[in-house]
């Protein structure tokens, strides 16, 4: 009889231990899956933001050149409106970065990249425009460099 009780107790102890270890493994697996999904979402979001800022910078350059070449022309007005559309796309991408990024420095660098690009059309002269364009490009590079380690 004692042997049977010991066997039952041993079996119950084994079942409890197995259940506990399987529960921990399930939680660990779920956490790893969540982390990987978040990493993939961040890669997509950061890439989309970088692309939107590049397009916005391009439209800001185009806007500036058209305004200098033919102020008030239809092409200058269309270029201005195109830059507004690109600004909206870049701002939406910035909002997505702010939603998925948990690093305050990376969010700050994303905002700086957007802001540097936003100010480009205010350039006075070709040298100022080129400087502002380079600063916007550099701000985006700083964002990418800061965001990249968190994606590995």
N, C-alpha and C positions, 0 to 999 in steps of 0.2 A: 504494500500500500504506500509506503514511504517513497519507494522508487517511482511510483506513478505520480505522486504529488510533486516530486522533484522534476520529473519529466514535463509535467504540465506547467509548473512554474518556470522552468527553463524555456519552454516553448513560448509562453506569454512574454517573458523578458525579451526573447529574440524578436517577437512580433513588434513589441513596443520600440525596441532599438531600431529595427528596420524602418518602421513608420517614421520615427523621428529623423533618421538620416535621409530618407526619401523626401520628407517635407523640406528639409534644409536644401537638398539638391534641387528640388523644384523651385524654391525661392531664388536660389543662386542662378539657375537657368533663366528664370523670368527676368531677373535683374540684368543679366548679360544681354538678353534679347532687347530689353528696353534701351539699354545703353547703346547697342549697335543701331537700333532704329533711330535714336536721337543723333548719333554720329552721322548716319546717312542723311538725315534731314538737315543737319547743319551743313554738310558738304553741299547739298543742293541749294540751300538758302544762301550760303556765302558766295557760291559760284554765281547764282542769279543776281545777287547784289553787285558783285564785281562787274558782271556784264552790263547791268543797267547803268552803273556809274560810268563805264567806258563809253556807252552809247550817249549818255547825258553830256559827258565831256566833249565828245565829237559834235553833238548838236550845239553846244555852247560855242565851240570854235567856229562852226558854220554860221551861227547867228552873228557872231562878232564880225567875221569877214564880210558877210552880206550887208550888215549895217554900215560898215566902213566904206565898202565899194559903192553901194547905191542906197543911201539912207531913205527910208520911206517907200522903197519900191515894193512891188508885190512879192518879189523873191525874199526881200528882207522881212516882210510881215509873215510870210509862210514859214520862214526859218525860225522866227521868234515863236510862232505857235507850235512848231515842231519841238522846239526846246522846252516849251511848257509841257507837252505830252511826255517827253523824255524825263523831265523833272518829276512828273507824277509817277511814272514807272519806277524811277530810282527811289523816290520817297516810299512807295509801297514796298519795295525790296528792303529798304532800311527798316521799316516797321516789322517785317518778317524776321530780320536779323535780331532786332530788339526782343522779339518774342521767344526765339529759340536759344539765344545766347545767355549764358549765366555768368559770363566774365565781364565785369564793368569796364575794364580797359579795352577789350575788344569792341564793346558797344560804343565806347567813346571814340575809338579810332574809326569806326564805321560812320559815325556822325560827322567826324572831322573830314573824312573823304567826301561825303555828300556835300558838306558846307564849302569845302575848297572848290569843288566843281561848280556849285551854285554861284559863286562870286566871279566866275570867269568872264561873264559878259560885261562886267563893269570895268574891264581893262581899258586903260588910256594909252594907246600906242601899241605898236607891234611888239616891242620888247616887253612891255607889261603883260600883254596877252600871252606871250611865250612863257614868261616867268610863272604866271598864274596856271597855265596849262601844265607846266612841269611840276608845280607844287601840288596840283590836284592828282597827277599821276603818282607822285611820291607818297601822298597821303593814302592813296589806295594800296600802294605797295606795303606801307606800314600796317594797314589793316590785314592784308593777306598774310604777312609774316607773323603777326600776332595770333591770327586765327588758326593757322596751319598746325601748330603743335597740338592743339586741342582736338584735332581731327584724326590723329594717329591712334 
